[in-house]
């Protein structure tokens, strides 16, 4: 009986490992495809520029704009993979540190206003008047999240829509 139970346990573990390996293989194939697409676009437009196809200032500007957009897509996808790896290993938990949320949001606001100008938009900032609000966080991950949300608003939102970053603090909570 014990040998039979042990054999079934080993067989279950073997099947689980095989399924996990297959899942990881599918994931890696999907990731490689997701990374190859923007790289192919970047290379295509770069080669076109090297071949002289950007023969007017407007074409050059258009090509560079597309290259920049595809590089941003690639950067976001790589950052997402890094975040996924950190989450699976629990590494992000080790980076939780006491931060002043107000300072973090005000610093983000300054950079985001410059990003808005680059995209021909204006960023409205609406923050509670308070000097200090302590939060335990992974500052880099939090900043990337807010920056990604704002970039999506600038790039994919209605160009005439108002983009704002606001926060409201009440007692021990903060709504962003």
N, CA, C and O of each residue as an XYZ file, in Angstrom:
704
protein
N       0.818     -1.210      0.000
C       0.000      0.000      0.000
C       0.854      1.263      0.000
O       0.590      2.216     -0.733
N       1.891      1.243      0.848
C       2.757      2.418      0.929
C       3.479      2.673     -0.382
O       3.614      3.816     -0.818
N       3.949      1.580     -1.017
C       4.639      1.735     -2.301
C       3.681      2.237     -3.372
O       4.052      3.069     -4.200
N       2.457      1.738     -3.359
C       1.459      2.192     -4.327
C       1.147      3.668     -4.151
O       1.065      4.411     -5.130
N       0.972      4.094     -2.911
C       0.697      5.512     -2.611
C       1.877      6.381     -3.018
O       1.696      7.452     -3.596
N       3.084      5.918     -2.717
C       4.290      6.656     -3.096
C       4.394      6.773     -4.617
O       4.730      7.835     -5.141
N       4.105      5.681     -5.320
C       4.135      5.702     -6.787
C       3.126      6.685     -7.356
O       3.429      7.407     -8.305
N       1.920      6.717     -6.780
C       0.899      7.670     -7.245
C       1.333      9.110     -6.972
O       1.092     10.005     -7.781
N       1.971      9.319     -5.832
C       2.457     10.668     -5.505
C       3.511     11.125     -6.503
O       3.480     12.263     -6.970
N       4.449     10.230     -6.829
C       5.477     10.571     -7.810
C       4.853     10.842     -9.176
O       5.266     11.771     -9.870
N       3.884     10.057     -9.560
C       3.218     10.251    -10.848
C       2.488     11.594    -10.877
O       2.524     12.299    -11.885
N       1.832     11.944     -9.785
C       1.144     13.248     -9.700
C       2.137     14.392     -9.802
O       1.882     15.377    -10.495
N       3.280     14.267     -9.109
C       4.312     15.308     -9.180
C       4.883     15.413    -10.585
O       5.129     16.515    -11.074
N       5.099     14.263    -11.245
C       5.630     14.271    -12.612
C       4.683     15.005    -13.556
O       5.112     15.827    -14.365
N       3.372     14.695    -13.443
C       2.378     15.355    -14.294
C       2.326     16.852    -14.014
O       2.237     17.656    -14.941
N       2.382     17.224    -12.743
C       2.339     18.644    -12.373
C       3.557     19.381    -12.927
O       3.428     20.491    -13.442
N       4.726     18.774    -12.825
C       5.944     19.390    -13.374
C       5.868     19.515    -14.888
O       6.269     20.532    -15.455
N       5.353     18.480    -15.539
C       5.209     18.514    -17.000
C       4.258     19.634    -17.415
O       4.537     20.362    -18.368
N       3.140     19.778    -16.707
C       2.176     20.849    -16.999
C       2.796     22.222    -16.746
O       2.581     23.152    -17.524
N       3.561     22.354    -15.668
C       4.214     23.630    -15.363
C       5.241     23.981    -16.431
O       5.326     25.135    -16.852
N       6.022     22.998    -16.874
C       7.000     23.245    -17.946
C       6.301     23.670    -19.235
O       6.771     24.579    -19.919
N       5.193     23.030    -19.572
C       4.440     23.387    -20.772
C       3.878     24.809    -20.642
O       3.904     25.579    -21.602
N       3.370     25.152    -19.453
C       2.838     26.501    -19.217
C       3.940     27.546    -19.361
O       3.729     28.594    -19.972
N       5.115     27.263    -18.799
C       6.231     28.194    -18.914
C       6.693     28.337    -20.359
O       7.052     29.433    -20.788
N       6.689     27.248    -21.107
C       7.072     27.312    -22.526
C       6.096     28.177    -23.313
O       6.513     28.996    -24.132
N       4.797     27.998    -23.069
C       3.792     28.828    -23.750
C       3.967     30.292    -23.379
O       3.861     31.171    -24.234
N       4.234     30.554    -22.104
C       4.436     31.926    -21.640
C       5.645     32.553    -22.338
O       5.571     33.687    -22.812
N       6.760     31.814    -22.400
C       7.960     32.347    -23.045
C       7.743     32.603    -24.538
O       8.263     33.579    -25.079
N       6.990     31.746    -25.195
C       6.692     31.971    -26.612
C       5.847     33.233    -26.783
O       6.091     34.024    -27.695
N       4.865     33.422    -25.918
C       4.015     34.612    -25.997
C       4.827     35.868    -25.724
O       4.667     36.875    -26.415
N       5.699     35.816    -24.721
C       6.532     36.971    -24.379
C       7.465     37.309    -25.532
O       7.604     38.475    -25.902
N       8.103     36.294    -26.099
C       9.029     36.570    -27.204
C       8.289     37.195    -28.379
O       8.823     38.086    -29.041
N       7.073     36.742    -28.646
C       6.279     37.346    -29.714
C       5.943     38.797    -29.379
O       6.041     39.671    -30.240
N       5.547     39.056    -28.132
C       5.202     40.414    -27.711
C       6.399     41.355    -27.791
O       6.226     42.548    -28.042
N       7.597     40.844    -27.584
C       8.795     41.684    -27.660
C       9.270     41.847    -29.105
O       9.791     42.902    -29.467
N       9.097     40.821    -29.927
C       9.564     40.883    -31.305
C       8.789     41.906    -32.137
O       9.353     42.532    -33.035
N       7.514     42.074    -31.845
C       6.688     42.964    -32.662
C       7.181     44.416    -32.620
O       7.418     44.991    -33.682
N       7.348     45.033    -31.445
C       7.848     46.411    -31.462
C       9.292     46.511    -31.952
O       9.668     47.512    -32.561
N      10.108     45.477    -31.690
C      11.488     45.501    -32.184
C      11.487     45.511    -33.708
O      12.267     46.239    -34.322
N      10.626     44.714    -34.322
C      10.548     44.674    -35.790
C      10.147     46.038    -36.349
O      10.681     46.471    -37.371
N       9.209     46.715    -35.682
C       8.801     48.049    -36.139
C       9.939     49.050    -36.011
O      10.190     49.839    -36.923
N      10.624     49.013    -34.876
C      11.748     49.934    -34.661
C      12.817     49.713    -35.731
O      13.320     50.664    -36.328
N      13.152     48.453    -35.960
C      14.170     48.150    -36.973
C      13.708     48.567    -38.363
O      14.496     49.098    -39.145
N      12.438     48.330    -38.675
C      11.917     48.689    -39.994
C      12.006     50.182    -40.255
O      12.469     50.600    -41.316
N      11.572     50.980    -39.307
C      11.623     52.436    -39.494
C      13.061     52.955    -39.464
O      13.387     53.909    -40.170
N      13.918     52.340    -38.656
C      15.329     52.742    -38.635
C      15.980     52.443    -39.981
O      16.711     53.275    -40.518
N      15.712     51.249    -40.531
C      16.257     50.898    -41.839
C      15.723     51.824    -42.927
O      16.455     52.206    -43.839
N      14.456     52.180    -42.826
C      13.879     53.111    -43.806
C      14.592     54.462    -43.748
O      14.857     55.083    -44.778
N      14.897     54.904    -42.533
C      15.615     56.177    -42.395
C      17.031     56.060    -42.954
O      17.517     56.969    -43.627
N      17.692     54.926    -42.670
C      19.041     54.724    -43.203
C      19.041     54.648    -44.728
O      20.024     55.014    -45.373
N      17.935     54.172    -45.301
C      17.804     54.108    -46.762
C      17.375     55.438    -47.371
O      17.230     55.545    -48.589
N      17.173     56.448    -46.533
C      16.822     57.780    -47.033
C      15.354     57.991    -47.311
O      14.993     58.940    -48.006
N      14.495     57.135    -46.789
C      13.063     57.269    -47.040
C      12.436     58.409    -46.236
O      11.278     58.759    -46.464
N      13.178     58.980    -45.314
C      12.684     60.121    -44.536
C      13.200     61.413    -45.189
O      13.931     62.192    -44.576
N      12.799     61.611    -46.436
C      13.359     62.684    -47.247
C      12.743     64.058    -47.000
O      13.134     65.029    -47.648
N      11.813     64.155    -46.101
C      11.261     65.459    -45.720
C      11.293     65.564    -44.198
O      11.278     64.549    -43.501
N      11.338     66.787    -43.685
C      11.328     66.940    -42.226
C      10.096     66.299    -41.573
O      10.193     65.759    -40.471
N       8.944     66.356    -42.243
C       7.731     65.767    -41.678
C       7.822     64.247    -41.617
O       7.427     63.641    -40.620
N       8.344     63.622    -42.683
C       8.512     62.168    -42.672
C       9.485     61.744    -41.577
O       9.258     60.758    -40.876
N      10.573     62.503    -41.440
C      11.550     62.192    -40.401
C      10.903     62.271    -39.027
O      11.114     61.405    -38.178
N      10.116     63.316    -38.818
C       9.426     63.484    -37.535
C       8.437     62.339    -37.308
O       8.347     61.805    -36.202
N       7.708     61.969    -38.338
C       6.745     60.867    -38.223
C       7.447     59.544    -37.902
O       7.006     58.798    -37.028
N       8.544     59.257    -38.616
C       9.287     58.025    -38.376
C       9.818     57.985    -36.951
O       9.685     56.972    -36.264
N      10.424     59.089    -36.503
C      10.980     59.136    -35.146
C       9.881     59.014    -34.093
O      10.089     58.411    -33.040
N       8.735     59.577    -34.374
C       7.609     59.466    -33.443
C       7.170     58.009    -33.300
O       6.906     57.542    -32.192
N       7.095     57.297    -34.418
C       6.708     55.883    -34.385
C       7.774     55.057    -33.660
O       7.447     54.193    -32.847
N       9.043     55.325    -33.954
C      10.129     54.615    -33.274
C      10.052     54.847    -31.767
O      10.209     53.914    -30.981
N       9.813     56.080    -31.376
C       9.706     56.409    -29.948
C       8.527     55.687    -29.308
O       8.640     55.162    -28.200
N       7.404     55.662    -30.003
C       6.210     54.979    -29.480
C       6.459     53.484    -29.311
O       6.078     52.902    -28.295
N       7.091     52.864    -30.292
C       7.375     51.430    -30.216
C       8.419     51.131    -29.135
O       8.339     50.099    -28.468
N       9.395     52.026    -28.958
C      10.377     51.845    -27.886
C       9.697     51.926    -26.525
O      10.063     51.193    -25.607
N       8.712     52.808    -26.386
C       7.968     52.926    -25.124
C       7.164     51.656    -24.861
O       7.089     51.196    -23.722
N       6.565     51.088    -25.905
C       5.824     49.827    -25.765
C       6.778     48.730    -25.291
O       6.464     47.972    -24.373
N       7.934     48.659    -25.926
C       8.935     47.655    -25.568
C       9.391     47.846    -24.122
O       9.506     46.879    -23.369
N       9.647     49.080    -23.744
C      10.076     49.385    -22.376
C       9.021     48.950    -21.358
O       9.354     48.377    -20.321
N       7.762     49.221    -21.652
C       6.677     48.827    -20.745
C       6.565     47.310    -20.627
O       6.320     46.785    -19.540
N       6.743     46.611    -21.739
C       6.640     45.150    -21.705
C       7.788     44.531    -20.916
O       7.580     43.584    -20.158
N       8.983     45.053    -21.086
C      10.123     44.542    -20.329
C       9.932     44.849    -18.842
O      10.200     43.998    -17.994
N       9.475     46.050    -18.527
C       9.216     46.400    -17.131
C       8.157     45.479    -16.531
O       8.259     45.084    -15.370
N       7.150     45.140    -17.316
C       6.116     44.222    -16.855
C       6.680     42.842    -16.548
O       6.287     42.208    -15.569
N       7.604     42.377    -17.388
C       8.237     41.081    -17.136
C       9.074     41.112    -15.859
O       9.065     40.163    -15.075
N       9.785     42.198    -15.663
C      10.582     42.336    -14.449
C       9.669     42.347    -13.227
O       9.968     41.710    -12.217
N       8.563     43.068    -13.321
C       7.611     43.101    -12.207
C       7.026     41.725    -11.936
O       6.864     41.332    -10.780
N       6.707     40.989    -12.999
C       6.166     39.647    -12.833
C       7.173     38.754    -12.109
O       6.811     38.003    -11.203
N       8.438     38.844    -12.516
C       9.480     38.044    -11.859
C       9.600     38.432    -10.391
O       9.753     37.564     -9.531
N       9.533     39.726    -10.098
C       9.614     40.182     -8.706
C       8.432     39.668     -7.893
O       8.588     39.294     -6.731
N       7.260     39.650     -8.500
C       6.080     39.174     -7.781
C       6.158     37.675     -7.515
O       5.789     37.210     -6.436
N       6.641     36.921     -8.502
C       6.721     35.472     -8.337
C       7.759     35.068     -7.302
O       7.606     34.053     -6.623
N       8.820     35.868     -7.184
C       9.861     35.548     -6.208
C       9.625     36.222     -4.865
O      10.299     35.914     -3.882
N       8.660     37.148     -4.824
C       8.408     37.882     -3.581
C       9.425     38.983     -3.341
O       9.450     39.576     -2.262
N      10.279     39.271     -4.344
C      11.325     40.278     -4.194
C      10.765     41.668     -3.912
O      11.373     42.447     -3.177
N       9.618     41.977     -4.488
C       9.050     43.315     -4.298
C       8.718     43.571     -2.830
O       8.726     44.721     -2.391
N       8.427     42.528     -2.073
C       8.108     42.706     -0.652
C       9.303     43.220      0.137
O       9.136     43.884      1.161
N      10.514     42.916     -0.337
C      11.722     43.346      0.372
C      12.023     44.819      0.152
O      12.878     45.380      0.837
N      11.347     45.448     -0.777
C      11.617     46.856     -1.085
C      10.603     47.802     -0.448
O      10.623     49.001     -0.727
N       9.733     47.291      0.389
C       8.763     48.145      1.058
C       9.483     48.990      2.101
O      10.100     48.466      3.028
N       9.394     50.310      1.933
C      10.059     51.234      2.845
C       9.108     52.364      3.194
O       8.182     52.664      2.441
N       9.342     52.988      4.341
C       8.541     54.143      4.738
C       8.821     55.296      3.795
O       9.973     55.670      3.574
N       7.760     55.851      3.243
C       7.869     56.974      2.307
C       6.851     58.039      2.690
O       5.823     57.744      3.300
N       7.149     59.274      2.326
C       6.189     60.355      2.462
C       5.411     60.420      1.146
O       5.936     60.894      0.139
N       4.178     59.951      1.150
C       3.371     59.868     -0.062
C       3.206     61.237     -0.723
O       3.200     61.332     -1.951
N       3.075     62.285      0.070
C       2.914     63.638     -0.482
C       4.141     64.017     -1.303
O       4.010     64.542     -2.408
N       5.311     63.758     -0.780
C       6.552     64.069     -1.493
C       6.645     63.264     -2.786
O       7.017     63.799     -3.831
N       6.310     61.989     -2.715
C       6.356     61.121     -3.894
C       5.405     61.651     -4.970
O       5.786     61.751     -6.137
N       4.176     61.989     -4.586
C       3.187     62.479     -5.550
C       3.576     63.838     -6.120
O       3.379     64.088     -7.309
N       4.125     64.713     -5.291
C       4.553     66.025     -5.796
C       5.707     65.891     -6.778
O       5.738     66.588     -7.791
N       6.662     64.998     -6.491
C       7.765     64.757     -7.429
C       7.261     64.155     -8.737
O       7.708     64.540     -9.817
N       6.330     63.210     -8.635
C       5.726     62.626     -9.835
C       5.023     63.696    -10.658
O       5.081     63.682    -11.888
N       4.366     64.616     -9.981
C       3.615     65.673    -10.662
C       4.524     66.540    -11.523
O       4.164     66.904    -12.642
N       5.699     66.867    -11.000
C       6.629     67.702    -11.769
C       7.049     67.024    -13.066
O       7.016     67.638    -14.133
N       7.444     65.753    -12.971
C       7.836     65.016    -14.174
C       6.674     64.804    -15.120
O       6.840     64.875    -16.338
N       5.505     64.546    -14.574
C       4.326     64.291    -15.404
C       3.896     65.550    -16.152
O       3.394     65.461    -17.273
N       4.085     66.712    -15.549
C       3.736     67.952    -16.253
C       4.616     68.141    -17.489
O       4.150     68.615    -18.525
N       5.901     67.763    -17.371
C       6.793     67.832    -18.528
C       6.358     66.822    -19.600
O       6.364     67.136    -20.790
N       5.987     65.623    -19.175
C       5.498     64.611    -20.124
C       4.245     65.097    -20.843
O       4.088     64.881    -22.045
N       3.362     65.748    -20.110
C       2.127     66.265    -20.711
C       2.460     67.273    -21.803
O       1.869     67.238    -22.882
N       3.403     68.172    -21.530
C       3.790     69.185    -22.530
C       4.330     68.534    -23.791
O       4.041     68.977    -24.903
N       5.129     67.466    -23.610
C       5.690     66.753    -24.769
C       4.567     66.212    -25.649
O       4.691     66.178    -26.874
N       3.466     65.788    -25.017
C       2.326     65.234    -25.760
C       1.303     66.311    -26.130
O       0.213     65.996    -26.608
N       1.656     67.583    -25.909
C       0.764     68.679    -26.269
C      -0.455     68.788    -25.382
O      -1.501     69.271    -25.814
N      -0.329     68.343    -24.147
C      -1.444     68.417    -23.218
C      -1.013     69.133    -21.940
O       0.158     69.455    -21.742
N      -1.985     69.364    -21.098
C      -1.711     69.974    -19.803
C      -2.190     69.022    -18.724
O      -3.251     68.410    -18.845
N      -1.403     68.904    -17.673
C      -1.764     68.048    -16.551
C      -2.234     68.928    -15.402
O      -1.525     69.834    -14.964
N      -3.433     68.648    -14.923
C      -3.985     69.383    -13.795
C      -3.640     68.626    -12.512
O      -3.920     67.433    -12.396
N      -3.040     69.315    -11.562
C      -2.651     68.712    -10.292
C      -3.607     69.197     -9.214
O      -3.827     70.400     -9.071
N      -4.175     68.265     -8.454
C      -5.116     68.601     -7.388
C      -4.769     67.782     -6.155
O      -5.272     66.672     -5.984
N      -3.913     68.321     -5.297
C      -3.499     67.573     -4.122
C      -3.920     68.229     -2.830
O      -3.985     69.455     -2.730
N      -4.204     67.405     -1.845
C      -4.536     67.892     -0.511
C      -3.347     68.657      0.055
O      -2.191     68.306     -0.182
N      -3.645     69.680      0.787
C      -2.597     70.476      1.420
C      -2.213     69.814      2.737
O      -2.870     69.988      3.763
N      -1.154     69.067      2.673
C      -0.625     68.395      3.850
C       0.837     68.110      3.569
O       1.193     67.768      2.442
N       1.684     68.243      4.566
C       3.121     68.080      4.348
C       3.593     66.644      4.415
O       4.574     66.280      3.767
N       2.902     65.821      5.197
C       3.429     64.492      5.443
C       2.306     63.472      5.522
O       1.307     63.689      6.209
N       2.470     62.360      4.819
C       1.549     61.231      4.905
C       2.379     59.967      4.740
O       2.742     59.613      3.619
N       2.690     59.270      5.857
C       3.581     58.106      5.781
C       2.895     56.883      5.180
O       1.754     56.557      5.507
N       3.632     56.215      4.287
C       3.142     54.995      3.644
C       4.326     54.055      3.474
O       5.426     54.491      3.133
N       4.106     52.778      3.708
C       5.137     51.763      3.447
C       4.890     51.272      2.023
O       3.832     50.718      1.724
N       5.880     51.480      1.142
C       5.699     51.133     -0.266
C       7.015     50.839     -0.950
O       8.093     51.153     -0.444
N       6.896     50.220     -2.125
C       7.997     50.088     -3.063
C       7.882     51.321     -3.954
O       7.069     51.349     -4.878
N       8.689     52.331     -3.681
C       8.554     53.622     -4.358
C       8.704     53.494     -5.872
O       7.933     54.086     -6.627
N       9.691     52.726     -6.311
C       9.921     52.572     -7.750
C       8.701     51.966     -8.443
O       8.292     52.434     -9.506
N       8.125     50.934     -7.845
C       6.961     50.271     -8.426
C       5.753     51.206     -8.431
O       5.006     51.247     -9.409
N       5.557     51.953     -7.352
C       4.443     52.903     -7.268
C       4.602     54.001     -8.322
O       3.645     54.336     -9.020
N       5.808     54.559     -8.439
C       6.043     55.622     -9.422
C       5.810     55.119    -10.836
O       5.221     55.822    -11.658
N       6.267     53.905    -11.126
C       6.070     53.347    -12.461
C       4.588     53.173    -12.761
O       4.140     53.429    -13.879
N       3.819     52.733    -11.747
C       2.382     52.541    -11.938
C       1.707     53.869    -12.290
O       0.943     53.944    -13.251
N       1.989     54.908    -11.514
C       1.354     56.206    -11.767
C       1.814     56.767    -13.113
O       1.003     57.293    -13.875
N       3.103     56.658    -13.407
C       3.618     57.145    -14.691
C       2.957     56.413    -15.861
O       2.617     57.037    -16.867
N       2.773     55.101    -15.737
C       2.118     54.337    -16.806
C       0.679     54.786    -17.010
O       0.223     54.924    -18.145
N      -0.034     55.012    -15.918
C      -1.418     55.484    -16.031
C      -1.474     56.843    -16.730
O      -2.314     57.065    -17.603
N      -0.586     57.740    -16.346
C      -0.573     59.068    -16.968
C      -0.152     58.987    -18.435
O      -0.752     59.645    -19.285
N       0.877     58.187    -18.739
C       1.305     58.026    -20.132
C       0.170     57.482    -20.990
O      -0.026     57.929    -22.120
N      -0.583     56.511    -20.452
C      -1.718     55.976    -21.197
C      -2.748     57.061    -21.461
O      -3.333     57.115    -22.543
N      -2.973     57.924    -20.480
C      -3.928     59.026    -20.672
C      -3.426     59.986    -21.744
O      -4.208     60.437    -22.581
N      -2.132     60.304    -21.731
C      -1.566     61.235    -22.715
C      -1.582     60.645    -24.121
O      -1.923     61.328    -25.086
N      -1.213     59.381    -24.227
C      -1.046     58.761    -25.542
C      -2.368     58.251    -26.114
O      -2.655     58.453    -27.294
N      -3.168     57.593    -25.282
C      -4.354     56.904    -25.791
C      -5.660     57.620    -25.498
O      -6.705     57.244    -26.028
N      -5.611     58.649    -24.659
C      -6.841     59.349    -24.307
C      -7.247     60.349    -25.373
O      -6.511     60.601    -26.327
N      -8.413     60.906    -25.194
C      -8.896     61.951    -26.084
C      -7.984     63.176    -25.939
O      -7.801     63.670    -24.827
N      -7.412     63.672    -27.040
C      -6.486     64.802    -26.950
C      -7.110     66.057    -26.317
O      -6.394     66.904    -25.783
N      -8.434     66.171    -26.377
C      -9.104     67.342    -25.814
C      -9.538     67.123    -24.368
O     -10.003     68.054    -23.711
N      -9.388     65.901    -23.873
C      -9.809     65.593    -22.508
C      -8.801     66.150    -21.512
O      -7.608     66.245    -21.802
N      -9.291     66.512    -20.351
C      -8.414     67.002    -19.290
C      -7.801     65.812    -18.559
O      -8.509     64.888    -18.159
N      -6.484     65.842    -18.388
C      -5.794     64.807    -17.622
C      -5.410     65.436    -16.288
O      -4.844     66.528    -16.236
N      -5.729     64.723    -15.213
C      -5.407     65.263    -13.895
C      -4.830     64.181    -12.993
O      -5.108     62.992    -13.148
N      -4.027     64.632    -12.056
C      -3.494     63.780    -11.005
C      -3.897     64.433     -9.697
O      -3.501     65.561     -9.403
N      -4.677     63.723     -8.925
C      -5.160     64.300     -7.676
C      -5.087     63.327     -6.534
O      -5.047     62.112     -6.729
N      -5.070     63.871     -5.345
C      -5.093     63.048     -4.150
C      -5.819     63.791     -3.048
O      -5.698     65.005     -2.888
N      -6.579     63.011     -2.293
C      -7.371     63.551     -1.188
C      -7.046     62.737      0.061
O      -7.184     61.514      0.069
N      -6.621     63.417      1.098
C      -6.247     62.734      2.338
C      -7.276     63.039      3.413
O      -7.639     64.191      3.650
N      -7.729     61.981      4.048
C      -8.654     62.099      5.163
C      -8.198     61.160      6.260
O      -8.152     59.947      6.058
N      -7.864     61.698      7.409
C      -7.413     60.920      8.574
C      -6.268     60.001      8.180
O      -5.155     60.473      7.945
N      -6.516     58.702      8.101
C      -5.443     57.753      7.813
C      -5.553     57.130      6.435
O      -4.909     56.114      6.171
N      -6.363     57.720      5.535
C      -6.499     57.186      4.186
C      -6.170     58.249      3.139
O      -6.267     59.452      3.383
N      -5.783     57.761      1.982
C      -5.486     58.663      0.864
C      -6.088     58.067     -0.390
O      -5.862     56.897     -0.697
N      -6.848     58.862     -1.114
C      -7.433     58.452     -2.387
C      -6.673     59.191     -3.489
O      -6.592     60.419     -3.480
N      -6.122     58.437     -4.432
C      -5.322     59.042     -5.511
C      -6.111     58.965     -6.797
O      -5.637     59.413     -7.841
